[in-house]
Amino acid sequence: MSAGRLNFLVLLKMTGGSKSTAVAIRQRLVQVDQACKFVWFDNQAVGALLSTSVRAADIKEALLPKASAEEDYVEDLLILEVGSDWWARHESVADAWLGSRRRSSS
């Protein structure tokens, strides 16, 4: 992990959304972290891993700006900082992403 960067898991559940709504949300996540990895993406849910220097509240604002059309379709949203203790299935997208950002031990 680069100094000053935090790792986040973003989980978003949508209702009544369309493919275009999901794509708009995906594009906004990529604007926060061009190297983000999507572990799930469809018309009803988005799961992504990203690394950024901004706070969770700033990610939310980038993802769903106030009065955005997409906000009406969001049923639930979780933006969770991933710390040093985690588990992921070996060779999964999450394992590769988190493993590449593992802090070196002192």
Buried (B, 14 or more C-beta within 10 A) or exposed (E): BEEEBBBBBBBBBBEEBEEEBBEBBBEBBBEBBEEBBBBEBEBBBBBBBBBBEBEBEEBBBBBBEEEBEBEEBBEEBEBEEBEEEEEBEEEEBBBBBBEEBEEEEE
